[in-house]
Amino acid sequence: MRVIRPSILLLIAAPAFAQDASTLLAKAIAAFQSNVEHEKHWNWSIVESRYLDNRGQVVERFPTVTSESVIRSNGRRCNAVTAWSDGLAPYMKDADPEQRCQAYSALSTPFQIVQLLLSIRSKLIENTVSAVRVEVLPDPSKAKSVDPLVRCAASLHAFVDLDPATFFPKRIEGDVAGSGCDGKFRPVVYYGRADTAPVASQFRKGATFLLVYSLQADRFGNPSNSYWISTEQRYVHPWSDDSRVLIYWGRQVAVRSTNGRRYIKEVKVTAREFGAGSNLLFDTEPGKEE
């Protein structure tokens, strides 16, 4: 007599971390937006360096600018200049915060991170308990949007590394693959006179970018006071020999070199917990100390 054995159905549960790219990016947006509320517990200063290079050789350096976070009347932070490396007096250094904040916003980026994370063209590259990586592809459907922020984000190709525990986008690296970030603007200059002609944005097709965020833990163990801050930024832009001026932080700087091929901006940040006295230093230039 034939014995019929009952079939055994093996159910293998999918790992708890198995999610698609769009779901992970939605969590990254929520984490990024929530993090903004924690900035009130932190102060920071930023040092930005800019230079032209040709095949890895620096051909001209421009004045370095140092800025600090300033508390506005609404409780939010902005950045204001505290020093120029060539000794130029900072714009409105002794004015009130609202006036000092006219020239710049805190830790700004040339593209809107949330718009990048909203992309519907994304691929999951890695998703484990120790690493989460999503590739964001350019979106041709938004390349001609009337909104310049949408248009620029749609032109980016990026790899986004998320913190596995919080899904915060802790590292974003990529390039400008389309022309959606190209454009001209009429600059505002606070130091001396400036040319009246519009200038082209340096962040355009062919540029590359790197943003690194590091979690600043509250020294008293209160997670609600911890803060992800952009401790490193690096931008490499294609450079044209026809460009004779740079404008940044409301200042126009003459360009003397005629053989630059890339315009590079590097950032380093020192973060200090408000009222706690912690001091964290992050360098973006290996081997260089200031």
N, C-alpha and C positions, 0 to 999 in steps of 0.2 A: 504494500500500500504506500502510495506516494504521500509524503508529509509536506504539507504546504506551510512554509514558515511565513509568519507575518512580516511584511516589509517594514524596514526600519527607516524612518525619515530623519535625516540628520539636518538640523537647523543650525547654520553657522551665522551667528549674529554679526552684522557689520560693525566695525569699530565705531566707538562713540564719536571719534573725530572725523569720520568719513562724511564730508559735505562737499557740495559743488562750489565752483569758483564764485558764482554770484551770491550765494549765501554767505560765504566767508567775507566777501567784499562789503556786504551789507553790515556785517558785524564790525568790520573795520571802520566803516563810516560812523557807526554808533559810538565806538570806542574813541575815535578821533574827536568827535564833537563833545563827548562827555569830558574829555581831558581838558578842554578849554576852561572849564569851570574850576580846575585845580590850580591854574596859573597864579591866582591871588595869594598863594602861599609861598611864592618864589620870586626872587630877584635874579637878574642875570646881567652879564655884560658880554658884548660881542666884539671881536676883532676881525675885520674884513681886509684881506689883501687881494690886490689885483695886479696882473702883469701880462705882458705879451711874450709868447715864446715861438721859437722856430725849431722844429724837430727836437724838442726837449731842452733847448737852450733858452734861458731867459734873455730877451733882448731889450726889455724896458719894464721898469717897475713904476707903479703909480702910488700916490699917497695912501697909506693905510688909515682906515678910520675906525675909531673905537666908540662904541655907543653903550648906553645903559638903559635898563628898563625903568620906566617912569609911570607912576600911578596917576591915572586920570580921575576926573571928578566922578565918573561912573564906576570907578573901582577896577576898570580894566587896565592892562598894561600897554604901553607903546614904547618905542625906542627913541632916544634922543642922543645926538652927538656929544661926546665928552672930550675927544681929542683927535687931531689930525697929526700924522707922523711928521709932516713937514712944518709944524708949528702954527698953522693957520688957526685963528681963534674960532671955536665951535659956534655954530649958529644959535643965537639966543640962549646961550648956556645958563645965564642967570635969570631967565624968564620963568614964568609959572609953567606947570606941566602941559596945560592945554596949548600954549604957544610953542613950547619946545617940540611937541608931538606933530607939528604941522609937516615936518620934513619927511617923516618916515613912519611906518607901522612896524610893530614887533615881529621879528623873525619871519618876514614875508618871503614868499617864494614866487617865481615868475609864472607859475601856473597854480590853479586852485586844486588842492589835493582831493577834496571831496568830489569835485567834478571828474577827476581821473578815476576815482574808486567807483563812480556811478556807471562806468563803462559796461555795456552789454556784451562787449567782445573780450572775453577773458578765458583763460585756460588754467586749470589746476596743474601745477608742476610737481609739487610735493606737499604731502599732508600727513605728518606723523606727529607723535606726541612731543617731538623735540624740534620740529621745523615745519613751517607752513609757507609755501611760496606760490604766488599767483602771477601769471603773465597777463598783462593788459595790452591788447592790440589796438592800433589806430582804428577809428570808426569813421569810414567814409561818409556814412549817412548824416554825420553832424559836422562834416568838414566845412560846410558853407553856412553854418548857423549865424544868425544875426548877433548872437551873444558871443563876444570875444572870448570869454572864459570857457564856454562850451566848445567853441571852435578850436581853441588852443589845446584843451585837454584831449579832444578827439584826434589830435595830430601826434600824440605821444605813444611811444612804445616803451613799456616799462615792466620791470620785475619788482614785485612787492612782497617783501618778507613780513609776515605777521607774527606777533608774539603769540605762541601757542596757548598761553594761559588767558590772555585778555583780548586777543585779536587786534591789538593796536598795530598799525602799519609802521614798524620800527625801522625799516630800510626800504627806500625807493630809489631804484637806479634805472636809467634808460636814456633814450635819445628822442629828439624831435624829428619824427619821420616824415611829417607833412608840412604844409605851408600855413597851417592855421594859426600859428603863433607869430608869423611875420606881421609887421605893421610899423607905422610911424606915429610918433607922438610929439607934441610940442612941450618941451621940458619946462619945469619951474626951477629957476636958479636963485639961490639965496646968497651966493657969494659973487659979488661983482656983476658985470654985464654978461649977457649970453647972446649967442647967435639966435636970430628969430626963426630960422628955418626949422621945420620938423626934422627929427632924427630917427633913424631906424632902430628898432629894438634889437639888442644883441642876442636875445633868446629867440632863435629862429631855426628853420630847417638846417639840420646838420649839427646842432648843439647837443651836448650830452650833460647829464645831471646826476648827482648823487646826494640823497638826503638820508641822514642817519639820526634816529631818535634814541635817546637813552633814558631809562626810567630813573628818576631821582626819588629815592625812597625817603619818606619822612623819618627823621632821626628818632622820633618817639614811637615809631611803630604804628602810626595811624594811616592806613591805606588811603583814606579820603584826602589826605594832604600830599600824597605822592604825585609826581608829575612827570609825564613824558615830555622831554624838551629836545629840540633840534640841536644836537651837540656838534654836528658836522654838516656842512653843505659844500659842494664843489660843482662848479659849472665850467664847461669848456665850450667856447663859442668859436665858430669860424670867423676869421678876421679879414677885412678887406683893406688893401693898401690905400684906398681912397679915403678911409676914415681918419680924420685928423683930430677929433676930439672925443673924449669920454665925458658923460654926465652921470654922476651918481651922488646920492645924498644932497641934492640941490647944489652941486658944484660942477663947474665945467673945467676939465683938465685937458691940456694940450697933449697930443700924441706926436712925439718926435721921430720915433722909429719908422722906417719904411720897409722893414723886412719881417715884420711880425706875421705869423700864420694862424695863431690861436690866441684868443683872449680868455684868460683864466681868472676866475674869482674863487677864493677859498675863504672859509669861515671857521672860526673856533669860538667856543662859548665857555664861559665860567658861570656856573649856577650856584646860587646861595639861597638856602631856605630862609624865608622871611622870618626874622626873629629867632632863628635857631642856631645860626652861626656856622652851619656846615658849609664847606667850600669844595667844590668839585671842578676839576680842570680837565678839559678835553682838547687835544691838539689835532688839527687836521693836516698838519705838515710834518710827516715823520722825520725825526732827527733834528727838528728845528725847535729851539726854545726861545721864549721871549720873556 
